[in-house]
Amino acid sequence: MLLDPQTGVRVYQFVVDRLDDRRREQYPDGREVYEADWTAVHDLEKAFAEVVHANDLVTAERHLQELTGMAAPWRDHPHHPANRSGDAHQADPVPGARS
């Protein structure tokens, strides 16, 4: 994966979408776990973007590995960032939206 802000956002959004799915499945339970996981991925994506902008590629690579590690539980999901080629972003479908 490229070490650019878009890559971090793409992995972050994938993880957040899966966390949202998990929260809906566990509703009304799981709020605290969701909030902790969301905060962790949000903070890591922000740190990734900051080190990319600072051109600290060693730290950026480490943060990207951590982000992809957060996405690992869903590696078989069709929208997993590792299953995408190039920069083509495939947003998760919006329920009720027309294709």
Phi, psi and omega per residue, in radians:
M1 nan 2.601 3.120
L2 -1.259 2.590 3.071
L3 -1.658 1.296 3.103
D4 -2.389 2.823 -3.086
P5 -0.994 -0.598 -3.121
Q6 -1.120 -0.624 3.110
T7 -1.112 -0.795 3.104
G8 -1.054 -0.743 3.131
V9 -1.131 -0.713 -3.125
R10 -1.084 -0.812 3.133
V11 -1.187 -0.761 3.102
Y12 -0.975 -0.850 -3.090
Q13 -1.127 -0.662 3.091
F14 -1.053 -0.845 -3.114
V15 -1.112 -0.769 -3.138
V16 -1.080 -0.703 3.102
D17 -1.078 -0.727 3.134
R18 -1.200 -0.665 3.087
L19 -1.092 -0.698 3.085
D20 -1.089 -0.741 3.093
D21 -1.027 -0.832 -3.116
R22 -1.094 -0.701 3.136
R23 -1.096 -0.741 3.121
R24 -1.120 -0.679 3.133
E25 -1.147 -0.587 -3.060
Q26 -1.660 -0.092 -3.070
Y27 -0.932 2.392 0.098
P28 -1.538 0.010 3.124
D29 -1.436 2.958 3.005
G30 1.541 0.096 -3.086
R31 -1.097 -0.777 -3.091
E32 -1.133 -0.734 3.119
V33 -1.124 -0.760 3.108
Y34 -1.011 -0.859 -3.103
E35 -1.090 -0.720 3.122
A36 -1.149 -0.777 3.138
D37 -1.163 -0.721 3.133
W38 -1.102 -0.772 3.130
T39 -1.072 -0.740 -3.130
A40 -1.095 -0.813 -3.120
V41 -1.229 -0.627 3.115
H42 -1.119 -0.832 -3.133
D43 -1.110 -0.682 -3.138
L44 -1.193 -0.698 3.112
E45 -1.139 -0.686 3.102
K46 -1.114 -0.770 3.112
A47 -1.107 -0.698 3.101
F48 -1.035 -0.856 -3.133
A49 -1.051 -0.706 -3.129
E50 -1.124 -0.743 -3.126
V51 -1.302 -0.500 3.041
V52 -1.124 -0.808 3.129
H53 -1.124 -0.508 3.113
A54 -1.479 -0.015 3.139
N55 1.098 0.545 3.070
D56 -1.643 1.434 -2.999
L57 -1.228 -0.485 3.113
V58 -1.151 -0.838 3.126
T59 -1.197 -0.654 3.109
A60 -1.055 -0.754 3.109
E61 -1.071 -0.742 3.115
R62 -1.094 -0.789 3.123
H63 -1.124 -0.687 3.127
L64 -1.135 -0.670 3.077
Q65 -1.098 -0.674 3.092
E66 -1.155 -0.747 3.104
L67 -1.069 -0.805 3.138
T68 -1.172 -0.514 3.032
G69 -1.114 -0.635 3.090
M70 -1.178 -0.463 3.126
A71 -1.498 -0.209 -3.041
A72 -0.970 -0.666 -3.126
P73 -1.030 -0.328 -3.102
W74 -1.984 0.490 -3.040
R75 -1.043 -0.411 3.123
D76 -1.538 -0.053 3.121
H77 -1.194 2.403 -3.094
P78 -1.084 -0.372 3.141
H79 -1.720 0.141 3.138
H80 -0.984 2.380 -3.097
P81 -0.951 -0.562 3.133
A82 -1.245 -0.304 -3.132
N83 -1.572 0.047 -3.112
R84 -1.783 2.526 3.107
S85 -1.809 2.434 3.072
G86 1.049 -2.556 -3.113
D87 -1.697 0.105 -3.113
A88 -1.147 2.031 -3.134
H89 -1.672 2.182 3.089
Q90 -1.960 1.803 -3.134
A91 -1.219 2.603 3.020
D92 -1.071 2.477 -3.131
P93 -1.112 2.495 3.100
V94 -1.557 2.192 3.135
P95 -0.968 2.287 3.118
G96 1.504 -0.119 3.140
A97 -1.413 2.600 3.082
R98 -1.467 2.536 3.118
S99 -1.499 nan nan
